[in-house]
């Protein structure tokens, strides 16, 4: 399909689709496409956002190849039998697809558009009484329930933010919410499929799942196209100079000495050329302005998170210092009491 689109655009547009598949098992990230890899680290970058460092990425050309990646990765997931499910998922999995398009413009600049598709399979919450889990299965269930609880808290905070309240969203409380930060409250469109059971014994889980989906529907995101322009400094300066010269020419053309009255056809042609040039100029300047605005908003959000984390760390440090001072005072009081007792015993003896 990608090859067909490139042929249709006569090679002016190049497409690239990369696929990766990971799971979060006991708050540890594993690469499902490379079982030999022990763990993967999650990083954050101002330009790239949150990403998995060292994860295997495969290039796919059509939906069938993407499905093959999904099938191969699913065979490496952590599953186990419980009293409620014969093949219970013991981890959360995320299939990530990154689609990029590069368009070569006549001016020599490159227009880049990027979209990320995250297909998330959440492990279901479990009650130990019904699942009869113990040992490692119980630890897995505890981590699953903890991450799902954190996801619910993040969604509640995002709903409050959408309603106009000032709230800090704790994405960093779990690996799952931190990885899906852009999918939940960023530049994205999110769909949730809730799996529920008609059994009476699962009425509590069913009601909880439906409430979770209802709260998620109240999140309001405004998604825009991830569009960017790239080129060297000389190309950008040449394009700006060309646009300036066109604007100057359009401003000076009405003052030119034209003694013969223009025909209706020439007027329509001149207006068409003028409107097309003005449209191209406005579009280019708008793209540059949107790019600068997105970068400034991303940096502002990153700086706000860093400031909040530093304040939180400072508050924790202050509490630790207060506790240490209290401990020192208690020890000093104990030492003084021991000295008094020792001096009294020496006098009586």
C-alpha positions in Angstrom: 0.0 0.0 0.0 2.8 2.4 0.8 4.5 1.6 -2.5 1.1 2.2 -4.3 0.8 5.7 -2.7 4.4 6.6 -3.7 3.7 5.7 -7.3 0.4 7.6 -7.2 2.3 10.8 -6.1 5.0 10.2 -8.7 7.7 9.9 -6.0 7.1 13.4 -4.6 5.9 11.9 -1.3 7.8 9.2 0.6 6.1 7.1 3.3 7.7 5.2 6.2 5.9 3.0 8.8 7.7 1.5 11.8 6.3 -1.0 14.2 7.3 -2.0 17.7 5.7 -4.1 20.4 6.3 -4.0 24.1 4.7 -5.2 27.4 4.8 -3.8 30.9 5.2 -6.7 33.3 5.5 -5.9 37.0 6.4 -2.3 36.1 9.2 -3.5 33.9 9.2 -3.0 30.1 10.1 -5.9 27.8 10.6 -6.0 24.0 8.1 -8.6 22.7 9.9 -8.7 19.3 13.2 -9.6 20.9 12.7 -12.1 23.8 16.4 -12.3 24.4 16.5 -8.6 25.5 16.1 -8.4 29.3 14.5 -5.0 29.8 14.1 -1.7 28.0 14.4 1.8 29.5 11.9 4.6 29.0 13.3 8.0 28.1 12.0 11.5 27.6 13.2 14.0 25.1 12.0 17.5 24.4 11.6 16.8 20.7 10.7 13.1 20.7 8.6 13.1 23.8 8.4 9.8 25.7 10.0 6.9 23.9 11.4 3.4 24.6 15.1 3.3 24.3 16.6 0.3 22.4 13.3 -1.2 21.4 13.1 -3.3 18.2 11.5 -1.4 15.3 10.5 -3.1 12.1 9.5 -1.4 8.8 6.0 -2.5 7.5 4.5 -1.8 4.1 0.9 -2.8 4.6 -1.7 -3.9 7.3 -0.8 -7.6 6.8 2.8 -7.0 7.8 1.7 -5.0 10.8 -0.6 -7.8 11.8 2.3 -10.3 11.5 4.3 -8.2 13.9 1.3 -8.2 16.4 1.0 -12.0 16.2 4.7 -12.7 16.7 4.8 -10.3 19.7 1.7 -11.8 21.3 3.3 -15.2 21.5 6.0 -13.8 23.8 3.6 -12.1 26.3 3.3 -13.2 30.0 0.2 -15.3 30.4 -0.9 -17.7 33.1 -3.9 -19.7 34.2 -6.1 -18.5 37.1 -9.5 -19.6 38.5 -11.2 -17.0 36.3 -9.3 -17.3 33.1 -7.3 -20.2 31.5 -5.0 -17.8 29.7 -4.9 -14.6 31.8 -2.8 -11.7 30.6 -0.3 -10.8 33.3 0.9 -7.6 31.7 -0.2 -4.6 29.7 0.9 -4.6 26.0 1.4 -1.6 23.6 1.7 -2.0 19.8 3.3 1.2 18.5 3.1 2.3 14.9 4.9 5.4 13.7 3.8 6.7 10.2 5.8 9.5 8.5 5.3 11.2 5.1 8.0 13.3 3.5 7.0 15.7 0.7 9.6 17.4 -1.5 8.3 20.9 -2.4 9.3 22.9 -5.4 11.2 25.4 -3.2 13.6 22.6 -2.0 12.0 22.4 1.4 10.7 19.2 2.9 7.3 18.9 4.5 7.1 16.2 7.2 4.0 14.8 8.7 4.0 12.2 11.5 1.4 10.2 13.2 1.7 7.7 16.1 -0.8 4.8 16.6 -0.8 3.1 20.0 -2.8 -0.1 20.3 -3.0 -0.8 24.1 -4.2 -4.1 25.6 -4.9 -3.6 29.3 -4.8 -6.6 31.6 -8.0 -6.9 33.5 -8.3 -6.1 37.2 -8.5 -9.1 39.5 -9.9 -9.9 43.0 -7.8 -12.4 44.8 -10.8 -14.1 46.3 -12.2 -15.1 42.9 -8.9 -15.6 41.0 -7.3 -17.7 43.9 -3.9 -16.2 43.1 -0.9 -16.6 45.3 2.9 -16.2 45.1 4.0 -14.7 41.8 0.4 -14.6 40.4 -0.6 -12.5 43.4 2.3 -10.1 42.9 1.4 -9.7 39.2 -2.2 -9.0 40.1 -1.1 -6.3 42.6 1.0 -4.5 40.0 -1.9 -4.8 37.4 -4.4 -3.3 39.9 -2.0 -0.6 40.9 -1.3 0.6 37.3 -5.0 0.5 36.5 -5.8 2.6 39.6 -3.1 5.1 38.5 -4.7 5.2 35.0 -8.0 5.9 36.6 -6.6 8.8 38.7 -4.9 10.3 35.6 -8.2 10.1 33.7 -10.0 11.8 36.6 -7.4 14.6 36.6 -7.8 15.1 32.9 -11.5 15.3 33.2 -11.1 18.0 35.9 -8.7 19.9 33.6 -11.2 19.7 30.8 -13.9 21.2 33.0 -11.7 24.1 33.8 -10.1 23.1 37.1 -6.4 23.5 37.8 -5.0 20.0 38.5 -1.6 18.4 38.2 -1.8 15.1 36.2 0.4 12.5 37.8 1.6 10.7 34.6 4.8 9.6 36.3 3.1 7.4 38.9 3.3 4.4 36.6 5.1 3.3 33.5 1.8 2.8 31.7 0.5 6.3 32.2 3.9 7.9 31.5 4.2 6.0 28.2 0.7 7.0 27.2 0.9 10.6 28.2 0.5 11.9 24.7 -2.3 9.4 23.9 -4.4 10.4 27.0 -4.0 14.2 27.3 -1.9 15.2 24.3 -2.4 15.9 20.7 -4.4 12.7 20.0 -7.8 11.1 19.4 -8.4 8.2 21.8 -10.8 5.2 21.6 -11.6 2.8 24.4 -13.1 -0.6 24.0 -14.5 -1.8 27.4 -14.8 -5.6 27.8 -17.5 -6.6 30.3 -19.0 -9.8 31.5 -22.8 -10.6 31.8 -22.2 -12.9 34.8 -23.7 -11.8 38.1 -20.6 -12.7 40.0 -18.7 -10.1 38.0 -21.2 -7.2 38.6 -18.7 -5.2 40.6 -16.0 -5.4 37.9 -18.5 -4.6 35.2 -19.8 -1.5 36.9 -16.3 -0.3 37.6 -15.3 -0.8 34.0 -18.3 1.1 32.7 -17.6 4.0 35.1 -14.0 4.0 33.9 -15.1 4.3 30.3 -17.7 6.9 31.1 -15.1 9.1 32.8 -12.7 8.7 29.9 -15.3 9.9 27.4 -15.4 13.3 29.2 -11.7 14.0 28.3 -11.5 16.8 25.7 -8.5 16.9 23.3 -8.0 19.1 20.3 -5.9 17.1 17.8 -4.0 18.9 15.0 -1.8 17.6 12.2 1.8 17.1 13.3 3.3 19.0 10.4 6.8 20.4 10.2 9.0 22.1 7.6 12.7 21.2 7.2 15.5 22.6 5.0 18.9 24.2 5.4 19.4 27.9 6.3 20.1 28.9 2.7 16.9 27.4 1.4 14.8 29.0 4.1 16.4 32.4 3.6 15.9 32.1 -0.2 12.2 31.2 0.3 11.7 34.2 2.6 13.5 36.5 0.2 11.4 35.2 -2.7 8.2 35.8 -0.8 9.3 39.3 0.2 10.1 40.1 -3.4 6.7 38.8 -4.5 4.9 40.9 -1.8 6.9 44.0 -2.9 6.1 43.4 -6.6 2.4 43.0 -5.8 2.4 46.3 -3.8 4.2 48.2 -6.6 2.2 46.8 -9.5 -1.0 48.9 -9.1 1.2 52.1 -9.2 2.7 51.2 -12.6 1.9 53.6 -15.4 -0.6 51.7 -17.6 -2.3 54.0 -20.0 -4.4 51.5 -21.8 -7.3 50.2 -19.9 -6.9 46.5 -19.0 -9.4 44.0 -20.4 -11.7 41.9 -18.2 -9.7 38.7 -19.0 -6.4 40.3 -17.9 -8.0 41.6 -14.6 -9.3 38.1 -13.8 -5.9 36.5 -14.6 -4.0 39.1 -12.4 -6.4 38.7 -9.5 -6.0 34.9 -9.7 -2.2 35.0 -9.7 -2.3 37.5 -6.9 -4.6 35.4 -4.7 -2.6 32.3 -5.3 0.6 34.1 -4.3 -0.9 35.6 -1.3 -2.3 32.2 -0.3 1.1 30.5 -0.6 2.7 33.3 1.4 0.1 33.1 4.1 0.3 29.3 4.2 4.1 29.2 4.5 4.2 31.9 7.3 1.3 30.1 9.1 3.3 26.8 9.1 6.3 28.5 10.5 4.3 30.2 13.2 2.5 27.0 14.2 5.9 25.2 14.4 7.3 27.8 16.7 4.1 27.8 18.8 4.1 24.0 19.2 7.8 24.0 20.3 7.1 26.8 22.8 4.1 25.0 24.2 6.1 21.7 24.5 9.0 23.4 26.3 6.6 25.3 28.6 4.9 22.0 29.6 8.2 20.2 30.1 9.5 23.1 32.3 6.3 23.1 34.3 6.7 19.4 35.1 10.4 19.9 36.0 9.5 22.8 38.3 6.8 20.7 40.0 9.1 17.7 40.4 11.8 20.0 41.9 9.4 21.5 44.3 8.2 18.1 45.3 11.7 16.9 45.8 12.5 20.0 47.9 9.4 19.4 50.1 10.5 15.8 50.7 14.0 16.9 51.6 12.6 19.5 54.0 10.5 16.8 55.7 13.5 14.5 55.9 15.6 17.2 57.5 12.8 17.9 60.0 12.7 14.2 60.9 16.4 14.0 61.2 16.4 17.1 63.5 13.8 15.4 65.7 15.8 12.2 65.8 18.9 14.2 66.9 16.9 16.0 69.6 15.5 12.7 70.9 19.0 11.1 71.0 20.4 14.2 72.7 17.7 14.0 75.3 18.4 10.3 75.8 22.2 10.9 76.2 21.5 13.7 78.7 19.2 11.4 80.7 21.8 8.6 80.7 24.4 11.1 81.9 22.2 12.2 84.8 21.4 8.7 85.8 25.1 7.8 85.6 26.1 10.8 87.8 23.3 10.0 90.3 24.5 6.4 90.6 28.1 7.5 91.1 27.1 9.9 93.9 25.0 7.3 95.7 27.8 4.7 95.5 
